[in-house]
Amino acid sequence: MTQAFICDYIRTPIGRYGGVLAPVRTDDLAALPLAALLARNPGLDPGAVEEIWMGCANQAGEDNRNVARMALLLAGFPANVPGVTVNRLCGSGLEAVAAAARAIRTGDIDLAIAGGVESMTRAPFVIPKGASAWSRASEIYDTTIGWRFVNPRIAAAYGTDSMPETAQNLADDYAVSREDQDAFALRSQERAAAAQASGRFAAEILPVEVPLGRGKSLDVLKDEHPRATTLADLARLKPITRPDGSITAGNASGVNDGAAALIIASEAAARRFGLTPLARVVAASSAGVAPRIMGYGPVPAVKTLCARTGISLDTIATIELNEAFAAQALVVLRQLGIADDDPRVNSNGGAIALGHPLGMSGARITGTAALELVRGGGRYALATMCVGVGQGAALLLERN
């Protein structure tokens, strides 16, 4: 079987909701890392790329009509290069990488790009069509995150818990304290701050020039979401699900904007185009769980991945676990037998600090995991995340 290798990875900085990347259209945002990969790899023939996968969760605004195809054209790829947008909600970027790797491993293609994008700032409001002619009734939905156009049968059978409510359900079911959640959130912020200060993100972040109008622009060079905090600061934040709850804005991921992309190639394609393999994509898995505890999804996904590959968690050197919520991340770690503060987990901080642009995050954690393997010299890395409506996804890498 042909092997699939990650040969390069780059991403934009991550912007806050309404922040520095807000002026950038979603399709333009997705095009940036695609164009950057071409610029960084001059031996790569753009017309030889056989498929471009982009993850995107919302797809209700400028990301409609197959944002992968729009982005690759905007990035300067020739018209013969096809593109497909995949949607596994929060796991869309991870699914894009897995899909590209599968196509290479089965021999269908030799060279692909996979990534993800989300501009949650620019997600539009949508109005459904009337149920009858000349209807005077109207609703409006915010497509930034969460449920809309809910099927009553789904609501009756599974409920429509919001994302914070699913995290609160896990905190309640597994007795995860507010103190432990805040301590986890603080570690994420401290690790991200240390990574920023050391220049550790320099290899993966693409500077973005944001137009401000009247001939002015802003150069965005680093992630906007991290913020200095303390346990005392976090403890003062009010719960967001119920008065006696433990989920707060401080121990939850952000609502963000960003894009990322990776070159995935067979060994033959890597040689042909002068690419340097960083890590091999070993396998990927997904799993379903009850929607009310969607954050539990990585547990069965990772267990399935380990069973299929015969790889023990003890042998994994780097773990990138998307931090949708501290409560969710702690339940996953504890159910997998991993310590709350294990240094292998999100060593450069996670989504609580860096942010969570839905379609981008899976590509980001995969690319970061590959780079950490190269830096640290370990053999295996794991990227895993929970997914809205009750799923989990996981992907295993091996250092080349």
C-alpha positions as CSV (number, residue, x, y, z in Angstrom):
1,M,0.0,0.0,0.0
2,T,1.2,3.5,-0.9
3,Q,2.1,5.6,2.2
4,A,0.9,9.2,2.7
5,F,3.2,11.9,4.1
6,I,2.7,15.4,5.5
7,C,5.3,17.4,3.7
8,D,4.5,21.0,4.8
9,Y,2.1,22.8,7.0
10,I,1.2,26.5,7.3
11,R,-1.6,28.5,8.9
12,T,-2.8,32.0,9.3
13,P,-2.8,33.6,12.8
14,I,-6.0,33.0,14.6
15,G,-8.2,36.0,15.1
16,R,-10.8,36.8,17.7
17,Y,-14.5,37.1,16.9
18,G,-14.7,40.6,15.3
19,G,-11.0,40.9,15.6
20,V,-8.0,41.5,13.3
21,L,-9.1,39.0,10.6
22,A,-12.7,40.2,10.5
23,P,-12.2,42.2,7.3
24,V,-11.0,39.2,5.3
25,R,-13.6,37.2,3.3
26,T,-13.7,33.5,4.2
27,D,-12.8,32.4,0.7
28,D,-9.9,34.8,0.7
29,L,-8.8,33.6,4.1
30,A,-8.8,30.0,2.9
31,A,-6.7,31.0,-0.2
32,L,-3.9,32.4,1.9
33,P,-2.3,29.2,3.2
34,L,-2.8,27.5,-0.1
35,A,-0.9,30.2,-1.9
36,A,1.8,30.2,0.8
37,L,2.4,26.5,0.3
38,L,3.1,27.1,-3.4
39,A,5.5,30.0,-2.5
40,R,7.3,27.9,0.1
41,N,7.7,25.0,-2.2
42,P,9.0,26.3,-5.6
43,G,9.6,22.8,-6.9
44,L,5.9,22.0,-6.6
45,D,4.0,22.1,-9.8
46,P,0.5,23.6,-9.0
47,G,-1.1,21.8,-11.8
48,A,0.1,18.4,-10.5
49,V,-1.9,18.7,-7.3
50,E,-4.7,16.2,-7.9
51,E,-7.1,17.2,-5.2
52,I,-7.6,19.9,-2.6
53,W,-9.7,19.2,0.4
54,M,-10.8,22.0,2.8
55,G,-12.8,21.5,6.0
56,C,-15.5,24.1,6.7
57,A,-18.3,23.8,9.2
58,N,-20.8,26.7,8.5
59,Q,-20.8,27.2,4.8
60,A,-23.7,29.7,5.0
61,G,-22.0,32.9,3.7
62,E,-18.8,33.5,1.7
63,D,-17.8,29.9,2.3
64,N,-20.8,28.6,0.3
65,R,-20.6,27.0,-3.1
66,N,-17.6,24.8,-2.3
67,V,-15.1,27.1,-0.6
68,A,-12.2,24.7,-1.4
69,R,-12.7,25.3,-5.1
70,M,-13.1,29.0,-4.7
71,A,-10.0,29.2,-2.5
72,L,-7.7,27.2,-4.8
73,L,-8.7,29.5,-7.8
74,L,-8.1,32.6,-5.7
75,A,-4.7,31.1,-4.6
76,G,-3.5,30.8,-8.2
77,F,-3.9,27.1,-8.8
78,P,-4.8,26.3,-12.4
79,A,-8.4,25.5,-13.3
80,N,-7.6,21.8,-13.8
81,V,-7.1,21.3,-10.0
82,P,-10.3,20.1,-8.4
83,G,-11.4,21.0,-4.9
84,V,-13.9,19.6,-2.4
85,T,-15.2,21.0,0.9
86,V,-15.8,18.5,3.7
87,N,-18.0,19.0,6.8
88,R,-17.6,17.1,10.0
89,L,-18.3,20.3,12.0
90,C,-15.4,20.8,14.4
91,G,-13.6,17.9,12.9
92,S,-13.8,19.1,9.3
93,G,-10.1,20.0,9.0
94,L,-9.0,16.7,10.5
95,E,-11.4,14.9,8.1
96,A,-9.8,16.8,5.2
97,V,-6.4,15.4,6.1
98,A,-7.7,11.9,6.6
99,A,-9.5,12.0,3.3
100,A,-6.4,13.1,1.4
101,A,-4.3,10.5,3.1
102,R,-6.8,7.7,2.3
103,A,-6.9,8.7,-1.4
104,I,-3.1,8.5,-1.5
105,R,-2.9,5.2,0.4
106,T,-5.4,3.6,-1.9
107,G,-3.5,4.7,-5.0
108,D,-6.2,7.0,-6.4
109,I,-3.9,10.0,-6.3
110,D,-0.3,10.9,-5.4
111,L,-0.4,14.6,-4.4
112,A,-3.0,16.6,-2.5
113,I,-3.5,19.6,-0.2
114,A,-5.7,19.4,2.8
115,G,-6.7,22.1,5.3
116,G,-9.6,24.0,6.8
117,V,-11.1,27.4,7.2
118,E,-13.6,29.2,9.3
119,S,-14.5,32.9,9.7
120,M,-17.0,32.8,12.6
121,T,-17.0,36.5,12.6
122,R,-18.4,36.7,9.0
123,A,-20.9,33.8,9.5
124,P,-24.2,35.4,8.3
125,F,-27.7,35.5,9.8
126,V,-30.1,33.4,7.7
127,I,-33.9,33.6,7.2
128,P,-35.8,30.5,6.2
129,K,-38.5,30.6,3.5
130,G,-42.1,30.9,4.6
131,A,-44.0,27.7,5.3
132,S,-46.8,28.9,3.1
133,A,-47.4,31.4,0.3
134,W,-47.5,35.1,1.5
135,S,-46.5,34.0,5.0
136,R,-46.0,36.9,7.4
137,A,-44.1,34.7,9.9
138,S,-40.4,35.0,9.9
139,E,-37.4,33.6,11.9
140,I,-33.8,34.4,11.8
141,Y,-30.8,32.2,12.8
142,D,-27.2,33.1,13.6
143,T,-25.0,30.7,11.8
144,T,-21.9,31.4,13.9
145,I,-22.2,28.2,16.0
146,G,-24.8,25.7,17.2
147,W,-28.2,24.5,16.2
148,R,-30.5,26.1,13.6
149,F,-33.3,24.8,11.5
150,V,-33.8,22.1,14.1
151,N,-35.7,18.9,13.2
152,P,-38.4,18.4,15.8
153,R,-37.8,14.7,15.8
154,I,-34.1,15.2,16.6
155,A,-35.1,17.6,19.4
156,A,-37.5,15.1,20.9
157,A,-35.1,12.2,20.7
158,Y,-31.8,13.8,21.5
159,G,-32.4,17.3,22.8
160,T,-30.7,20.4,21.5
161,D,-28.1,21.1,24.1
162,S,-25.8,24.0,23.3
163,M,-22.1,23.4,23.1
164,P,-21.5,24.8,26.6
165,E,-24.4,22.7,27.9
166,T,-22.8,19.5,26.6
167,A,-19.6,20.4,28.5
168,Q,-21.6,21.1,31.6
169,N,-23.3,17.7,31.2
170,L,-19.8,16.0,31.1
171,A,-18.7,18.1,34.1
172,D,-21.7,16.9,36.0
173,D,-21.6,13.2,34.9
174,Y,-17.9,12.9,35.7
175,A,-17.6,15.2,38.6
176,V,-15.1,17.6,37.1
177,S,-14.6,20.5,39.4
178,R,-14.5,24.2,38.5
179,E,-11.1,24.4,40.1
180,D,-9.7,21.7,37.8
181,Q,-11.2,23.3,34.8
182,D,-9.7,26.6,35.5
183,A,-6.3,25.1,36.3
184,F,-6.4,23.4,32.9
185,A,-7.4,26.6,31.2
186,L,-4.5,28.5,32.8
187,R,-2.0,25.8,31.7
188,S,-3.3,26.3,28.1
189,Q,-2.8,30.0,28.3
190,E,0.6,29.7,29.9
191,R,1.9,27.2,27.4
192,A,0.6,29.3,24.5
193,A,2.2,32.4,25.9
194,A,5.5,30.6,26.3
195,A,5.3,29.3,22.7
196,Q,4.6,32.8,21.4
197,A,7.4,34.3,23.4
198,S,9.9,31.7,22.2
199,G,9.0,32.0,18.5
200,R,7.9,28.4,18.4
201,F,4.9,29.3,16.1
202,A,7.1,31.0,13.6
203,A,7.5,27.9,11.4
204,E,3.7,27.5,11.0
205,I,2.2,31.0,11.0
206,L,1.8,32.9,7.8
207,P,1.7,36.7,8.3
208,V,-1.5,38.2,6.9
209,E,-1.9,41.7,5.5
210,V,-5.4,42.9,6.3
211,P,-6.8,45.8,4.3
212,L,-8.3,48.6,6.4
213,G,-9.4,50.9,3.6
214,R,-8.1,54.2,2.4
215,G,-4.8,52.6,1.4
216,K,-4.1,51.4,4.9
217,S,-3.4,47.8,6.0
218,L,-2.5,45.9,9.1
219,D,0.1,43.1,9.3
220,V,-1.1,40.3,11.5
221,L,1.8,38.3,12.7
222,K,0.6,36.3,15.7
223,D,-2.5,34.7,17.2
224,E,-4.9,37.3,18.7
225,H,-6.8,35.1,21.1
226,P,-4.3,34.3,23.9
227,R,-4.6,36.5,27.0
228,A,-2.7,36.7,30.2
229,T,-4.7,35.5,33.2
230,T,-4.5,34.0,36.7
231,L,-6.5,31.5,38.6
232,A,-8.0,34.3,40.6
233,D,-9.1,36.0,37.3
234,L,-10.6,32.8,36.0
235,A,-12.4,32.1,39.3
236,R,-14.2,35.5,39.1
237,L,-15.9,34.6,35.8
238,K,-19.6,33.8,35.9
239,P,-20.9,30.4,34.6
240,I,-22.5,30.6,31.2
241,T,-24.9,27.6,31.4
242,R,-26.6,28.0,34.8
243,P,-25.9,29.9,38.0
244,D,-24.3,26.9,39.7
245,G,-22.5,25.7,36.7
246,S,-18.8,25.4,36.1
247,I,-18.4,26.3,32.4
248,T,-17.2,29.8,31.8
249,A,-15.8,31.9,29.0
250,G,-12.4,31.4,30.6
251,N,-12.3,27.6,30.5
252,A,-13.9,27.3,27.0
253,S,-12.5,27.7,23.5
254,G,-13.0,30.9,21.6
255,V,-15.1,31.9,18.6
256,N,-12.5,32.6,16.0
257,D,-11.3,33.1,12.5
258,G,-8.4,31.3,10.7
259,A,-7.3,28.9,8.0
260,A,-4.6,26.2,7.6
261,A,-3.3,23.9,4.9
262,L,-1.0,20.9,4.6
263,I,0.7,19.2,1.6
264,I,0.0,15.4,1.6
265,A,2.1,13.3,-0.8
266,S,3.1,9.8,-1.6
267,E,6.8,9.0,-1.3
268,A,7.2,9.1,-5.1
269,A,5.5,12.5,-5.4
270,A,7.6,13.9,-2.6
271,R,10.8,12.9,-4.4
272,R,9.5,14.2,-7.7
273,F,8.7,17.7,-6.4
274,G,11.5,18.1,-3.9
275,L,9.3,17.9,-0.8
276,T,10.6,16.9,2.6
277,P,8.3,14.4,4.4
278,L,7.7,15.4,8.1
279,A,5.4,12.6,9.2
280,R,3.5,9.6,7.9
281,V,-0.3,9.5,8.3
282,V,-0.7,6.0,9.9
283,A,-4.5,5.8,10.3
284,A,-7.6,7.8,11.2
285,S,-10.8,6.9,13.0
286,S,-14.1,8.4,14.0
287,A,-16.9,7.5,16.5
288,G,-20.3,8.6,17.5
289,V,-21.6,9.4,21.0
290,A,-24.8,10.9,22.5
291,P,-25.2,14.5,21.3
292,R,-25.7,15.7,24.9
293,I,-22.1,14.6,25.7
294,M,-20.5,15.4,22.4
295,G,-17.2,16.3,24.1
296,Y,-16.7,12.6,25.0
297,G,-16.2,11.7,21.3
298,P,-12.4,11.5,21.4
299,V,-12.5,8.6,23.9
300,P,-14.0,5.9,21.6
301,A,-12.3,7.4,18.5
302,V,-8.8,7.1,20.1
303,K,-9.6,3.7,21.5
304,T,-10.6,2.5,18.1
305,L,-7.5,4.0,16.5
306,C,-5.2,2.3,19.1
307,A,-6.9,-1.0,18.6
308,R,-6.6,-0.9,14.8
309,T,-3.0,0.1,14.8
310,G,-1.8,-1.7,17.9
311,I,-0.2,1.5,19.2
312,S,-0.4,2.1,22.9
313,L,-1.0,5.6,24.2
314,D,2.1,5.2,26.3
315,T,4.3,5.2,23.2
316,I,2.8,8.4,21.8
317,A,5.2,11.4,22.2
318,T,2.9,14.2,21.2
319,I,-0.9,14.6,21.8
320,E,-2.9,17.4,20.3
321,L,-6.3,17.3,21.9
322,N,-8.6,20.1,20.7
323,E,-9.8,22.0,23.8
324,A,-13.4,22.7,23.1
325,F,-13.9,23.1,26.8
326,A,-11.6,22.3,29.8
327,A,-14.3,20.0,31.2
328,Q,-14.5,18.0,28.0
329,A,-10.7,17.8,27.7
330,L,-10.3,16.6,31.3
331,V,-12.9,13.9,30.9
332,V,-11.2,12.6,27.8
333,L,-7.8,12.6,29.3
334,R,-9.0,10.8,32.5
335,Q,-11.0,8.2,30.6
336,L,-7.9,7.5,28.5
337,G,-5.7,7.3,31.5
338,I,-3.7,10.4,30.8
339,A,-2.8,12.9,33.6
340,D,-4.5,16.3,33.6
341,D,-1.1,18.1,33.2
342,D,0.7,15.6,31.0
343,P,3.4,17.6,29.2
344,R,2.7,15.6,26.0
345,V,-0.7,17.2,25.7
346,N,-1.0,20.5,23.9
347,S,2.5,21.5,24.8
348,N,2.1,24.8,23.0
349,G,-1.4,25.5,24.4
350,G,-4.7,24.5,22.9
351,A,-8.0,26.0,21.7
352,I,-8.8,27.6,25.0
353,A,-5.8,29.9,24.5
354,L,-5.3,29.9,20.8
355,G,-8.9,29.8,19.6
356,H,-11.1,27.4,17.7
357,P,-12.1,28.4,14.1
358,L,-14.3,25.3,13.6
359,G,-13.2,24.1,10.1
360,M,-9.6,25.1,10.6
361,S,-8.8,23.5,14.0
362,G,-8.4,19.9,12.9
363,A,-5.9,20.9,10.3
364,R,-4.1,23.1,12.8
365,I,-3.7,20.4,15.5
366,T,-2.5,17.9,12.8
367,G,0.1,20.2,11.5
368,T,1.2,21.2,14.9
369,A,1.5,17.5,15.9
370,A,3.7,16.8,12.9
371,L,6.0,19.8,13.7
372,E,6.3,18.7,17.3
373,L,7.4,15.2,16.3
374,V,10.1,16.7,14.1
375,R,11.3,19.1,17.0
376,G,11.0,16.5,19.8
377,G,12.3,13.4,18.0
378,G,9.4,11.2,19.2
379,R,8.0,8.5,16.9
380,Y,4.2,8.9,17.2
381,A,1.8,11.8,17.5
382,L,-2.0,11.8,18.0
383,A,-4.4,14.5,16.9
384,T,-8.0,14.2,18.3
385,M,-11.0,16.3,18.8
386,C,-14.7,16.2,19.7
387,V,-17.3,17.1,17.2
388,G,-20.7,18.7,17.4
389,V,-23.9,16.6,17.4
390,G,-21.9,13.8,19.1
391,Q,-18.8,12.6,17.3
392,G,-15.1,12.2,17.9
393,A,-12.2,12.0,15.4
394,A,-8.6,10.9,15.8
395,L,-5.6,10.6,13.6
396,L,-2.2,9.0,14.2
397,L,1.1,10.2,12.8
398,E,4.6,8.6,12.7
399,R,7.7,10.7,12.3
400,N,9.4,10.2,9.0
